[in-house]
Amino acid sequence: MSDDTEDTLVRGQQRGSHGRQQDEGVLVIRAIAMPADTNPSGDIFGGWLMSQMDLAAGNMAGRVSQGRSATVSVEAMQFLRPVKVGDEVTLYATLRKVGRTSMRIHVDAWARARYSENAEKVTDADFIFVALDESGAPRPVFET
């Protein structure tokens, strides 16, 4: 990476660093999977989990860009195991790249059975966000 690219990544990571740090990234969201979030098989609907991950990535994108941003793509999501009703779902976000108007944010999702001490990774994905101005047009992430 060039020095400018590295500097913008470090600057963005500093803005996005809030909450307790973990090896997997910044703890952004912790939620309990509820019965209303199930699919016809009784497991937690993948769309619910993806929406929680989008919220986590959006939280970091807003902090990094210090303003409005929008999801433009999600890359490489694979479900490793089902999430069950009552599981505690913990989402960690890591800022991976900052472009002129865009941010790549990696989100790891872990689930812990309600009465267990062990969590397992259930999925991860990269979310690409674009910083937006008041009219919804792309704007620089860092307005200097």
C-alpha positions as CSV (number, residue, x, y, z in Angstrom):
1,M,0.0,0.0,0.0
2,S,1.1,3.6,-0.6
3,D,1.7,5.8,2.4
4,D,-1.4,7.9,1.5
5,T,-3.5,4.7,1.3
6,E,-2.1,3.4,4.6
7,D,-2.7,6.8,6.3
8,T,-6.3,6.9,5.2
9,L,-6.9,3.3,6.4
10,V,-5.3,4.1,9.8
11,R,-7.4,7.3,10.0
12,G,-10.5,5.4,9.2
13,Q,-9.7,2.6,11.7
14,Q,-9.2,5.1,14.4
15,R,-12.7,6.6,13.7
16,G,-14.2,3.2,13.5
17,S,-12.6,1.9,16.7
18,H,-15.2,2.0,19.4
19,G,-16.4,-0.7,21.8
20,R,-14.3,-3.5,23.1
21,Q,-11.6,-4.7,20.8
22,Q,-11.4,-8.4,19.8
23,D,-9.1,-10.3,17.4
24,E,-12.1,-10.5,15.0
25,G,-12.6,-6.7,14.9
26,V,-14.6,-4.1,16.8
27,L,-17.6,-5.4,18.7
28,V,-20.5,-3.5,17.0
29,I,-23.7,-5.3,17.7
30,R,-24.9,-8.1,20.1
31,A,-28.5,-9.4,19.7
32,I,-30.6,-12.3,20.8
33,A,-32.1,-14.4,18.0
34,M,-35.9,-14.4,18.6
35,P,-38.7,-16.8,17.4
36,A,-40.1,-14.1,15.1
37,D,-36.9,-14.3,13.1
38,T,-37.2,-18.0,12.1
39,N,-37.6,-19.6,8.7
40,P,-40.1,-22.4,8.0
41,S,-37.5,-24.9,9.3
42,G,-37.3,-23.2,12.7
43,D,-33.8,-21.8,12.3
44,I,-33.0,-18.1,12.2
45,F,-33.7,-16.7,8.7
46,G,-30.5,-15.9,6.9
47,G,-32.0,-12.5,5.8
48,W,-32.3,-11.5,9.5
49,L,-28.6,-12.3,10.1
50,M,-27.6,-10.5,6.9
51,S,-29.6,-7.4,8.0
52,Q,-27.9,-7.4,11.4
53,M,-24.5,-7.6,9.6
54,D,-25.5,-4.7,7.3
55,L,-26.4,-2.6,10.4
56,A,-23.0,-3.4,11.9
57,A,-21.1,-2.4,8.8
58,G,-23.3,0.7,8.4
59,N,-22.6,1.7,11.9
60,M,-18.8,1.6,11.2
61,A,-19.2,3.3,7.8
62,G,-21.1,6.2,9.4
63,R,-18.4,6.6,12.1
64,V,-15.6,6.4,9.6
65,S,-17.2,8.8,7.1
66,Q,-18.8,10.9,9.8
67,G,-22.0,11.1,7.8
68,R,-24.5,9.3,5.7
69,S,-23.4,6.2,3.7
70,A,-25.1,3.5,1.7
71,T,-24.4,-0.2,1.1
72,V,-23.5,-0.8,-2.5
73,S,-22.5,-4.5,-2.4
74,V,-22.0,-7.5,-0.2
75,E,-19.4,-10.0,-1.1
76,A,-18.8,-13.7,-0.4
77,M,-21.3,-14.6,2.3
78,Q,-21.4,-18.3,3.3
79,F,-23.5,-19.7,6.2
80,L,-21.3,-22.1,8.2
81,R,-23.9,-23.3,10.7
82,P,-27.5,-22.4,11.6
83,V,-28.4,-19.8,14.2
84,K,-31.0,-21.1,16.7
85,V,-33.7,-19.3,18.6
86,G,-32.2,-17.9,21.8
87,D,-28.6,-17.7,20.5
88,E,-26.6,-14.6,21.3
89,V,-25.3,-13.2,18.0
90,T,-22.2,-11.1,18.2
91,L,-21.0,-9.0,15.2
92,Y,-17.5,-7.7,14.8
93,A,-16.6,-5.2,12.1
94,T,-13.1,-4.5,10.6
95,L,-12.4,-1.6,8.2
96,R,-10.4,-3.2,5.4
97,K,-10.0,-0.4,2.9
98,V,-10.8,3.2,2.3
99,G,-11.1,4.6,-1.2
100,R,-12.0,8.2,-2.1
101,T,-15.7,7.7,-1.6
102,S,-15.9,4.0,-0.6
103,M,-15.2,1.8,2.4
104,R,-14.7,-2.0,2.5
105,I,-15.9,-3.3,5.9
106,H,-15.5,-6.9,6.9
107,V,-18.1,-8.3,9.3
108,D,-17.7,-11.6,11.3
109,A,-20.9,-13.1,12.9
110,W,-20.6,-15.4,15.9
111,A,-23.3,-17.2,17.7
112,R,-23.3,-18.5,21.3
113,A,-26.0,-20.9,22.5
114,R,-28.0,-19.3,25.3
115,Y,-26.6,-21.4,28.1
116,S,-23.1,-22.1,26.6
117,E,-19.8,-20.4,27.1
118,N,-18.6,-21.2,23.6
119,A,-19.3,-19.2,20.5
120,E,-18.9,-20.4,17.0
121,K,-18.5,-18.4,13.8
122,V,-21.6,-18.6,11.7
123,T,-20.7,-16.4,8.7
124,D,-18.7,-13.4,7.5
125,A,-18.8,-11.0,4.5
126,D,-17.4,-7.9,3.1
127,F,-19.7,-4.9,2.8
128,I,-18.9,-2.0,0.4
129,F,-20.3,1.4,1.4
130,V,-20.2,4.7,-0.3
131,A,-20.2,8.0,1.6
132,L,-23.1,10.3,0.6
133,D,-23.7,14.0,0.8
134,E,-27.1,15.6,1.7
135,S,-28.5,15.1,-1.8
136,G,-27.5,11.4,-1.9
137,A,-24.5,11.9,-4.3
138,P,-21.1,10.2,-3.5
139,R,-18.7,12.4,-1.5
140,P,-15.2,11.9,-0.3
141,V,-14.9,9.8,2.9
142,F,-12.5,12.3,4.3
143,E,-13.4,15.9,3.6
144,T,-10.2,17.8,4.3
